[in-house]
Amino acid sequence: MSSASAERGELVRRRLLETAVVLIGERGWAGVTTRVLAARAGVTPSVVHYHFSSVDALLRQAVLTTMREVAAYTRDMLEAVDSPAELVDAMLASVESYTGDDPVSLVFIEATLAANRDHSLRDGIAEVLGDLRTSIGALLRRHRVADPDDTAAVLAAVLDGLILHRGLGAGVSGDSAATVLRRLVTGPAAAGRTDPDSVTRA
Protein backbone atom coordinates (compact mmCIF):
# COMPACT_ATOMS: atom_id res chain seq x y z
CA MET A 1 0.00 0.00 0.00
CA SER A 2 1.41 3.41 -0.98
CA SER A 3 1.94 6.10 1.63
CA ALA A 4 -0.82 8.17 0.00
CA SER A 5 -3.28 5.27 0.23
CA ALA A 6 -2.30 4.61 3.83
CA GLU A 7 -2.85 8.26 4.67
CA ARG A 8 -6.28 8.26 3.01
CA GLY A 9 -7.18 5.11 4.88
CA GLU A 10 -6.15 6.66 8.19
CA LEU A 11 -8.23 9.76 7.45
CA VAL A 12 -11.28 7.61 6.73
CA ARG A 13 -10.69 5.59 9.88
CA ARG A 14 -10.41 8.76 11.95
CA ARG A 15 -13.59 10.17 10.37
CA LEU A 16 -15.46 7.00 11.25
CA LEU A 17 -14.31 7.21 14.88
CA GLU A 18 -15.22 10.88 15.17
CA THR A 19 -18.60 10.27 13.54
CA ALA A 20 -19.27 7.41 15.93
CA VAL A 21 -18.72 9.69 18.92
CA VAL A 22 -21.31 12.15 17.60
CA LEU A 23 -23.83 9.43 16.75
CA ILE A 24 -23.55 7.72 20.13
CA GLY A 25 -24.52 11.00 21.75
CA GLU A 26 -27.38 11.56 19.33
CA ARG A 27 -28.86 8.07 19.00
CA GLY A 28 -27.54 6.04 21.90
CA TRP A 29 -25.20 3.06 21.66
CA ALA A 30 -27.75 0.68 20.17
CA GLY A 31 -28.93 3.27 17.65
CA VAL A 32 -25.62 3.39 15.77
CA THR A 33 -25.78 0.93 12.89
CA THR A 34 -23.43 0.34 9.99
CA ARG A 35 -25.85 2.02 7.59
CA VAL A 36 -26.34 5.09 9.78
CA LEU A 37 -22.64 5.43 10.47
CA ALA A 38 -21.64 5.03 6.83
CA ALA A 39 -24.22 7.58 5.66
CA ARG A 40 -23.12 10.18 8.19
CA ALA A 41 -19.42 9.62 7.46
CA GLY A 42 -19.98 9.77 3.71
CA VAL A 43 -18.70 6.26 2.94
CA THR A 44 -20.23 2.95 1.92
CA PRO A 45 -21.08 0.29 4.54
CA SER A 46 -18.34 -1.93 3.13
CA VAL A 47 -15.77 0.72 4.05
CA VAL A 48 -16.88 0.57 7.67
CA HIS A 49 -16.29 -3.19 7.79
CA TYR A 50 -13.01 -2.85 5.91
CA HIS A 51 -11.58 -0.78 8.76
CA PHE A 52 -13.35 -2.43 11.71
CA SER A 53 -14.42 -6.00 12.41
CA SER A 54 -17.83 -4.84 13.68
CA VAL A 55 -19.79 -1.73 14.61
CA ASP A 56 -19.33 -2.59 18.29
CA ALA A 57 -15.56 -2.74 17.81
CA LEU A 58 -15.68 0.67 16.13
CA LEU A 59 -17.82 2.17 18.91
CA ARG A 60 -15.56 0.66 21.56
CA GLN A 61 -12.46 2.17 20.00
CA ALA A 62 -14.17 5.54 19.47
CA VAL A 63 -15.16 5.73 23.12
CA LEU A 64 -11.82 4.60 24.51
CA THR A 65 -9.91 6.95 22.22
CA THR A 66 -12.05 9.87 23.42
CA MET A 67 -11.65 8.87 27.05
CA ARG A 68 -7.88 8.59 26.71
CA GLU A 69 -7.73 12.03 25.11
CA VAL A 70 -9.81 13.56 27.93
CA ALA A 71 -7.69 11.79 30.56
CA ALA A 72 -4.47 12.98 28.93
CA TYR A 73 -5.77 16.55 28.83
CA THR A 74 -6.67 16.32 32.52
CA ARG A 75 -3.25 14.95 33.45
CA ASP A 76 -1.54 17.77 31.56
CA MET A 77 -3.59 20.34 33.48
CA LEU A 78 -2.80 18.70 36.81
CA GLU A 79 0.94 18.58 36.22
CA ALA A 80 1.09 22.38 36.51
CA VAL A 81 -0.42 22.60 40.01
CA ASP A 82 1.56 23.68 43.05
CA SER A 83 -0.79 22.69 45.86
CA PRO A 84 -3.66 20.30 46.66
CA ALA A 85 -6.16 23.17 46.42
CA GLU A 86 -4.87 24.07 42.96
CA LEU A 87 -5.19 20.41 41.98
CA VAL A 88 -8.88 20.49 42.88
CA ASP A 89 -9.38 23.69 40.89
CA ALA A 90 -7.58 22.20 37.89
CA MET A 91 -9.68 19.02 38.01
CA LEU A 92 -12.90 21.02 38.09
CA ALA A 93 -11.66 23.25 35.27
CA SER A 94 -10.91 20.16 33.16
CA VAL A 95 -14.61 19.20 33.15
CA GLU A 96 -16.08 22.71 33.11
CA SER A 97 -17.02 22.47 29.44
CA TYR A 98 -18.99 19.25 29.95
CA THR A 99 -22.62 20.13 30.57
CA GLY A 100 -23.96 16.61 30.90
CA ASP A 101 -25.83 16.85 27.60
CA ASP A 102 -22.93 17.71 25.28
CA PRO A 103 -21.67 15.01 22.87
CA VAL A 104 -18.72 13.90 24.99
CA SER A 105 -20.75 13.70 28.21
CA LEU A 106 -23.45 11.69 26.46
CA VAL A 107 -20.86 9.34 24.99
CA PHE A 108 -19.37 8.68 28.43
CA ILE A 109 -22.82 8.01 29.90
CA GLU A 110 -23.80 5.68 27.04
CA ALA A 111 -20.46 3.88 27.24
CA THR A 112 -20.85 3.31 30.98
CA LEU A 113 -24.22 1.67 30.36
CA ALA A 114 -22.88 -0.39 27.45
CA ALA A 115 -19.92 -1.53 29.56
CA ASN A 116 -22.30 -3.52 31.75
CA ARG A 117 -22.82 -5.84 28.76
CA ASP A 118 -19.47 -5.49 26.98
CA HIS A 119 -16.61 -6.81 29.10
CA SER A 120 -13.95 -5.59 26.69
CA LEU A 121 -15.34 -2.08 26.88
CA ARG A 122 -15.60 -2.31 30.66
CA ASP A 123 -11.98 -3.43 30.95
CA GLY A 124 -10.86 -0.63 28.64
CA ILE A 125 -12.71 2.03 30.62
CA ALA A 126 -11.37 0.61 33.88
CA GLU A 127 -7.84 0.87 32.49
CA VAL A 128 -8.31 4.52 31.51
CA LEU A 129 -9.78 5.37 34.91
CA GLY A 130 -7.07 3.41 36.70
CA ASP A 131 -4.31 5.29 34.89
CA LEU A 132 -5.96 8.62 35.69
CA ARG A 133 -6.39 7.72 39.35
CA THR A 134 -2.75 6.65 39.53
CA SER A 135 -1.65 10.01 38.13
CA ILE A 136 -3.87 11.94 40.55
CA GLY A 137 -2.70 9.77 43.45
CA ALA A 138 0.94 10.47 42.58
CA LEU A 139 0.29 14.21 42.62
CA LEU A 140 -1.54 14.00 45.95
CA ARG A 141 1.31 11.94 47.38
CA ARG A 142 3.77 14.55 46.18
CA HIS A 143 1.81 17.17 48.12
CA ARG A 144 1.61 14.90 51.19
CA VAL A 145 -2.15 14.48 51.16
CA ALA A 146 -3.34 11.69 53.47
CA ASP A 147 -4.54 8.47 51.80
CA PRO A 148 -3.57 9.73 48.32
CA ASP A 149 -4.79 6.74 46.33
CA ASP A 150 -8.21 6.55 48.00
CA THR A 151 -8.56 10.32 47.76
CA ALA A 152 -7.69 10.17 44.06
CA ALA A 153 -10.40 7.55 43.48
CA VAL A 154 -12.98 9.72 45.23
CA LEU A 155 -11.97 12.85 43.31
CA ALA A 156 -12.20 11.03 39.97
CA ALA A 157 -15.61 9.62 40.89
CA VAL A 158 -16.84 13.08 41.93
CA LEU A 159 -15.96 14.50 38.52
CA ASP A 160 -18.01 11.80 36.80
CA GLY A 161 -20.89 12.43 39.20
CA LEU A 162 -20.83 16.17 38.60
CA ILE A 163 -21.17 15.66 34.85
CA LEU A 164 -23.98 13.12 35.29
CA HIS A 165 -25.91 15.41 37.62
CA ARG A 166 -25.54 18.34 35.24
CA GLY A 167 -27.22 16.30 32.54
CA LEU A 168 -30.10 15.62 34.93
CA GLY A 169 -30.52 19.31 35.74
CA ALA A 170 -29.33 18.75 39.30
CA GLY A 171 -25.83 20.11 38.93
CA VAL A 172 -23.72 21.47 41.78
CA SER A 173 -22.18 24.90 41.28
CA GLY A 174 -18.48 24.98 40.57
CA ASP A 175 -17.81 27.14 43.63
CA SER A 176 -19.65 24.74 45.94
CA ALA A 177 -17.86 21.73 44.52
CA ALA A 178 -14.50 23.47 44.80
CA THR A 179 -15.11 24.40 48.43
CA VAL A 180 -16.02 20.85 49.44
CA LEU A 181 -13.25 19.18 47.47
CA ARG A 182 -10.60 21.59 48.70
CA ARG A 183 -11.68 20.68 52.21
CA LEU A 184 -11.16 17.04 51.31
CA VAL A 185 -7.50 17.57 50.43
CA THR A 186 -6.57 20.43 52.78
CA GLY A 187 -9.04 20.32 55.67
CA PRO A 188 -9.35 17.86 58.55
CA ALA A 189 -7.40 15.24 56.66
CA ALA A 190 -4.41 17.56 56.72
CA ALA A 191 -4.11 17.09 60.46
CA GLY A 192 -3.52 13.39 59.87
CA ARG A 193 -1.02 13.80 57.08
CA THR A 194 2.03 11.63 57.26
CA ASP A 195 5.10 11.35 55.16
CA PRO A 196 3.90 8.94 52.44
CA ASP A 197 7.34 7.35 52.40
CA SER A 198 7.48 6.85 56.16
CA VAL A 199 5.44 3.65 56.01
CA THR A 200 7.85 2.21 53.50
CA ARG A 201 10.85 3.24 55.58
CA ALA A 202 9.28 1.71 58.68
Secondary structure, 3 states (H helix, E strand, C coil): CCHHHHHHHHHHHHHHHHHHHHHHHHHCHHHCCHHHHHHHHCCCHHHHHHHCCCHHHHHHHHHHHHHHHHHHHHHHHHCCCCCHHHHHHHHHHHCCCCCCCCHHHHHHHHHHHHHCCCHHHHHHHHHHHHHHHHHHHHHHHHCCCCCHHHHHHHHHHHHHHHHHHHHCCCCCCHHHHHHHHHHHHHCHHHHCCCCCCHHHHC
